Amino acid sequence: MKTIRSAAFLLAIGAAGTPATPLRIAVVQMTSADHDIDANLTRATGFAEQAAARGAQFVLFPEFMATGSYLSFDTLTLEKDPR
């Protein structure tokens, strides 16, 4: 799988008075195919595995990664104005 863009962040989270624990986060920027959940999840799995292999403990994906855009023209129903 070709990596287009890669970024790694360390985030320190700790409650007051406790030592912060570093967390390595990967952020994935990807396009998703509308309504092709299997293909989108397969592609995302590849990115997650790649991130984990590079030490990521948490992988963040776009909000509609699995389903694609929920505002696709073929699923959007516009009701006529009742006036």
Short mmCIF file of the C-alpha atoms (twelve columns), coordinates in Angstrom:
data_MODEL
# 
_entry.id   MODEL 
# 
loop_
_atom_site.group_PDB 
_atom_site.id 
_atom_site.type_symbol 
_atom_site.label_atom_id 
_atom_site.label_alt_id 
_atom_site.label_comp_id 
_atom_site.label_asym_id 
_atom_site.label_seq_id 
_atom_site.Cartn_x 
_atom_site.Cartn_y 
_atom_site.Cartn_z 
_atom_site.pdbx_PDB_model_num 
ATOM 1  C CA . MET A 1  0.000   0.000  0.000  1 
ATOM 2  C CA . LYS A 2  1.402   3.379  -0.984 1 
ATOM 3  C CA . THR A 3  1.575   6.023  1.727  1 
ATOM 4  C CA . ILE A 4  0.614   9.426  0.379  1 
ATOM 5  C CA . ARG A 5  0.965   11.421 3.573  1 
ATOM 6  C CA . SER A 6  2.158   10.389 7.005  1 
ATOM 7  C CA . ALA A 7  1.986   12.186 10.320 1 
ATOM 8  C CA . ALA A 8  2.687   11.070 13.864 1 
ATOM 9  C CA . PHE A 9  1.852   12.919 17.043 1 
ATOM 10 C CA . LEU A 10 2.630   12.349 20.700 1 
ATOM 11 C CA . LEU A 11 -0.099  13.384 23.091 1 
ATOM 12 C CA . ALA A 12 0.426   13.627 26.818 1 
ATOM 13 C CA . ILE A 13 -2.686  13.008 28.860 1 
ATOM 14 C CA . GLY A 14 -2.658  12.959 32.635 1 
ATOM 15 C CA . ALA A 15 -4.853  13.921 35.543 1 
ATOM 16 C CA . ALA A 16 -3.652  16.566 37.971 1 
ATOM 17 C CA . GLY A 17 -0.834  15.184 40.083 1 
ATOM 18 C CA . THR A 18 -0.222  12.096 37.921 1 
ATOM 19 C CA . PRO A 19 2.508   11.652 35.356 1 
ATOM 20 C CA . ALA A 20 1.389   12.087 31.752 1 
ATOM 21 C CA . THR A 21 1.376   8.998  29.574 1 
ATOM 22 C CA . PRO A 22 2.458   9.466  25.960 1 
ATOM 23 C CA . LEU A 23 0.069   8.238  23.286 1 
ATOM 24 C CA . ARG A 24 1.171   7.827  19.674 1 
ATOM 25 C CA . ILE A 25 -1.670  8.849  17.330 1 
ATOM 26 C CA . ALA A 26 -2.006  8.346  13.576 1 
ATOM 27 C CA . VAL A 27 -4.412  10.521 11.590 1 
ATOM 28 C CA . VAL A 28 -5.637  9.059  8.294  1 
ATOM 29 C CA . GLN A 29 -6.877  11.259 5.469  1 
ATOM 30 C CA . MET A 30 -8.616  9.114  2.861  1 
ATOM 31 C CA . THR A 31 -11.416 9.326  0.357  1 
ATOM 32 C CA . SER A 32 -14.247 6.804  0.627  1 
ATOM 33 C CA . ALA A 33 -16.410 5.285  -2.072 1 
ATOM 34 C CA . ASP A 34 -20.086 6.099  -1.508 1 
ATOM 35 C CA . HIS A 35 -22.106 3.091  -0.307 1 
ATOM 36 C CA . ASP A 36 -19.180 0.614  -0.577 1 
ATOM 37 C CA . ILE A 37 -18.684 -0.180 3.085  1 
ATOM 38 C CA . ASP A 38 -16.697 -3.385 2.497  1 
ATOM 39 C CA . ALA A 39 -14.176 -1.675 0.235  1 
ATOM 40 C CA . ASN A 40 -13.871 1.333  2.539  1 
ATOM 41 C CA . LEU A 41 -13.288 -0.850 5.620  1 
ATOM 42 C CA . THR A 42 -10.758 -2.979 3.744  1 
ATOM 43 C CA . ARG A 43 -8.846  0.125  2.717  1 
ATOM 44 C CA . ALA A 44 -9.045  1.579  6.236  1 
ATOM 45 C CA . THR A 45 -7.771  -1.693 7.707  1 
ATOM 46 C CA . GLY A 46 -4.672  -1.411 5.536  1 
ATOM 47 C CA . PHE A 47 -4.032  2.118  6.796  1 
ATOM 48 C CA . ALA A 48 -4.597  1.025  10.427 1 
ATOM 49 C CA . GLU A 49 -2.181  -1.893 10.064 1 
ATOM 50 C CA . GLN A 50 0.404   0.407  8.481  1 
ATOM 51 C CA . ALA A 51 0.015   2.914  11.315 1 
ATOM 52 C CA . ALA A 52 0.265   0.207  13.993 1 
ATOM 53 C CA . ALA A 53 3.428   -1.133 12.349 1 
ATOM 54 C CA . ARG A 54 4.884   2.373  12.755 1 
ATOM 55 C CA . GLY A 55 3.992   2.484  16.441 1 
ATOM 56 C CA . ALA A 56 0.555   4.110  16.473 1 
ATOM 57 C CA . GLN A 57 -1.583  3.226  19.474 1 
ATOM 58 C CA . PHE A 58 -4.657  5.138  18.273 1 
ATOM 59 C CA . VAL A 59 -5.748  5.641  14.654 1 
ATOM 60 C CA . LEU A 60 -8.207  8.398  13.738 1 
ATOM 61 C CA . PHE A 61 -10.293 8.178  10.544 1 
ATOM 62 C CA . PRO A 62 -12.681 10.627 8.836  1 
ATOM 63 C CA . GLU A 63 -16.228 10.701 10.219 1 
ATOM 64 C CA . PHE A 64 -17.948 9.065  7.220  1 
ATOM 65 C CA . MET A 65 -15.048 6.780  6.294  1 
ATOM 66 C CA . ALA A 66 -17.110 3.584  6.220  1 
ATOM 67 C CA . THR A 67 -20.125 4.784  4.231  1 
ATOM 68 C CA . GLY A 68 -18.773 7.671  2.209  1 
ATOM 69 C CA . SER A 69 -20.721 10.899 1.972  1 
ATOM 70 C CA . TYR A 70 -24.193 10.613 3.451  1 
ATOM 71 C CA . LEU A 71 -25.331 13.455 1.201  1 
ATOM 72 C CA . SER A 72 -24.871 11.580 -2.029 1 
ATOM 73 C CA . PHE A 73 -27.294 12.788 -4.699 1 
ATOM 74 C CA . ASP A 74 -28.588 9.289  -5.343 1 
ATOM 75 C CA . THR A 75 -29.780 8.924  -1.722 1 
ATOM 76 C CA . LEU A 76 -30.802 12.475 -0.897 1 
ATOM 77 C CA . THR A 77 -34.563 12.947 -0.995 1 
ATOM 78 C CA . LEU A 78 -35.818 16.490 -1.298 1 
ATOM 79 C CA . GLU A 79 -39.439 16.984 -0.402 1 
ATOM 80 C CA . LYS A 80 -41.439 19.534 -2.324 1 
ATOM 81 C CA . ASP A 81 -42.324 22.744 -0.537 1 
ATOM 82 C CA . PRO A 82 -45.919 22.297 0.684  1 
ATOM 83 C CA . ARG A 83 -46.753 25.983 0.135  1 
# 
